[in-house]
């Protein structure tokens, strides 16, 4: 059945909050950890997705690019202003921070101990999702510090997804399968 009278929602009708209101609003208790992400466009995509889901913070580790950067902004579209972020020179520094702040560390990786994402329901605690380098994946330091390793089921001929696409899938799953109603 065709949508004969369909119209796009106007920007005014979307009722988006301003930057100051967004920054003061409660966030989902989730941090995204970008472990040596090479592509600045991927970094920007993480920021934009984090904004869409009101993510608490992004941790940038190692060679991962940091704002301000025009290549990051190409995909972030201003989300570097709305999402808090913190830079760590090493994986060890980031792990220490996450453990001190009592995040459950979840690496997103294909390992011999991975749990399939579709089998997971989150319990409302504070989580950190670790996303690895586009070629080498999640650093061993993060894997060994993980409380769980999650894998996105895949059924095609390729063995991986784009890292920022993986983030969108994981965040949506976290939001929709968490036993806590965030908003």
C-alpha positions as CSV (number, residue, x, y, z in Angstrom):
1,X,0.0,0.0,0.0
2,X,1.6,3.3,-1.1
3,X,2.0,6.2,1.3
4,X,0.1,8.8,-0.8
5,X,0.0,11.5,1.8
6,X,3.4,11.1,3.5
7,X,5.4,14.1,4.4
8,X,8.7,14.5,6.1
9,X,8.8,15.8,9.6
10,X,10.0,19.4,9.7
11,X,13.0,20.4,11.8
12,X,10.7,22.4,14.0
13,X,8.4,19.4,14.6
14,X,11.3,17.3,15.7
15,X,11.5,19.4,18.9
16,X,15.3,19.0,19.3
17,X,16.8,20.6,22.4
18,X,19.4,23.3,22.3
19,X,23.1,22.5,23.1
20,X,23.0,23.8,26.7
21,X,19.8,21.8,27.5
22,X,21.3,18.7,26.0
23,X,24.6,19.0,28.0
24,X,22.6,19.3,31.2
25,X,20.2,16.4,30.5
26,X,20.7,13.0,32.0
27,X,22.7,10.6,29.8
28,X,22.6,6.9,29.2
29,X,25.3,5.3,31.5
30,X,27.4,4.2,28.6
31,X,30.8,5.3,27.4
32,X,32.3,4.5,24.0
33,X,36.0,3.7,23.9
34,X,37.7,4.3,20.5
35,X,40.8,2.1,20.6
36,X,43.2,3.5,18.0
37,X,40.6,4.3,15.3
38,X,42.4,5.4,12.2
39,X,39.6,7.0,10.2
40,X,38.7,10.5,11.3
41,X,35.3,10.1,9.5
42,X,34.6,7.0,11.7
43,X,35.5,9.1,14.8
44,X,33.0,11.7,13.6
45,X,30.4,9.1,13.1
46,X,30.8,7.9,16.7
47,X,30.2,11.4,18.0
48,X,27.1,11.8,15.9
49,X,25.7,8.5,17.0
50,X,26.5,9.2,20.6
51,X,24.6,12.5,20.3
52,X,21.6,10.7,18.9
53,X,21.4,8.3,21.9
54,X,22.5,10.7,24.6
55,X,25.6,8.7,25.4
56,X,27.6,9.8,28.5
57,X,31.0,10.2,27.0
58,X,33.6,9.0,24.4
59,X,37.1,8.0,25.3
60,X,39.7,8.5,22.6
61,X,42.7,6.2,22.9
62,X,46.1,6.1,21.2
63,X,46.2,7.3,17.6
64,X,42.5,8.1,17.6
65,X,42.0,11.6,16.3
66,X,40.6,14.2,18.6
67,X,38.5,17.3,18.1
68,X,38.8,20.0,16.9
69,X,39.4,18.5,13.5
70,X,37.7,19.3,10.2
71,X,37.8,15.7,9.0
72,X,36.0,14.6,12.2
73,X,33.4,17.4,11.8
74,X,32.5,16.1,8.2
75,X,30.6,13.3,9.8
76,X,30.1,14.6,13.4
77,X,28.1,17.6,12.1
78,X,28.7,19.5,15.4
79,X,28.3,16.6,17.8
80,X,31.8,17.2,19.1
81,X,30.2,20.1,20.9
82,X,27.4,18.1,22.5
83,X,29.3,14.9,23.6
84,X,31.9,14.9,26.3
85,X,35.1,13.2,25.4
86,X,38.4,12.5,27.0
87,X,41.8,11.4,25.5
88,X,44.1,8.7,26.9
89,X,47.5,8.1,25.5
90,X,47.5,4.4,26.3
91,X,45.1,1.5,26.7
92,X,46.4,1.0,30.2
93,X,45.4,4.5,31.2
94,X,41.9,4.0,29.8
95,X,41.5,0.7,31.5
96,X,42.5,2.2,34.8
97,X,40.0,5.0,34.4
98,X,37.2,2.6,33.5
99,X,37.9,0.3,36.4
100,X,38.2,3.2,38.9
101,X,34.8,4.6,37.7
102,X,33.3,1.1,37.9
103,X,32.3,0.6,34.3
104,X,31.6,-3.0,33.1
105,X,34.1,-3.3,30.2
106,X,32.6,-4.8,27.1
107,X,35.0,-5.3,24.1
108,X,33.4,-5.7,20.7
109,X,35.5,-8.4,19.1
110,X,35.4,-11.9,17.6
111,X,37.2,-14.2,20.0
112,X,37.0,-17.7,21.3
113,X,35.1,-16.3,24.3
114,X,32.7,-13.9,22.6
115,X,29.0,-13.9,23.5
116,X,26.6,-13.2,20.6
117,X,25.0,-9.8,21.0
118,X,21.5,-11.2,20.4
119,X,21.9,-13.4,23.5
120,X,22.6,-10.4,25.8
121,X,20.3,-8.4,27.9
122,X,21.9,-5.6,29.9
123,X,21.1,-5.0,33.5
124,X,21.2,-1.2,33.9
125,X,24.8,-0.8,35.2
126,X,27.4,1.5,33.8
127,X,29.0,0.1,30.6
128,X,32.0,0.9,28.4
129,X,31.9,-0.5,24.9
130,X,35.4,-0.9,23.4
131,X,35.7,-0.5,19.6
132,X,39.0,-1.5,18.1
133,X,41.2,-0.4,15.2
134,X,39.8,-1.0,11.7
135,X,42.6,-3.5,10.9
136,X,43.8,-4.9,14.1
137,X,40.7,-4.9,16.3
138,X,40.5,-4.4,20.0
139,X,43.9,-4.2,21.8
140,X,44.8,-7.2,24.0
141,X,45.0,-4.9,27.0
142,X,41.3,-4.1,26.7
143,X,40.4,-7.8,25.9
144,X,42.1,-9.0,29.1
145,X,40.4,-6.3,31.2
146,X,36.9,-7.1,29.7
147,X,34.0,-8.2,31.8
148,X,32.5,-9.5,28.6
149,X,33.4,-9.7,24.9
150,X,30.5,-9.2,22.5
151,X,30.2,-10.2,18.9
152,X,27.6,-9.1,16.4
153,X,26.2,-12.1,14.5
154,X,27.0,-11.9,10.8
155,X,25.8,-14.1,8.0
156,X,27.5,-12.9,4.8
157,X,30.9,-13.5,3.3
158,X,32.7,-10.7,5.1
159,X,34.1,-11.2,8.6
160,X,33.5,-7.7,9.9
161,X,31.4,-4.5,9.8
162,X,32.6,-1.0,9.6
163,X,33.5,0.1,13.2
164,X,31.1,3.0,13.3
165,X,28.2,0.8,11.9
166,X,29.0,-1.7,14.7
167,X,28.7,1.1,17.2
168,X,25.2,2.0,15.9
169,X,24.1,-1.6,16.2
170,X,25.5,-2.1,19.7
171,X,24.1,1.2,21.1
172,X,20.7,0.5,19.7
173,X,20.8,-3.0,21.2
174,X,21.9,-1.6,24.6
175,X,19.1,1.0,24.5
176,X,16.4,-1.5,23.5
177,X,17.5,-4.5,25.6
178,X,18.4,-2.8,28.8
179,X,16.2,-3.6,31.7
180,X,16.2,0.0,32.8
181,X,14.0,2.6,31.1
182,X,16.4,5.5,30.5
183,X,13.9,8.2,29.5
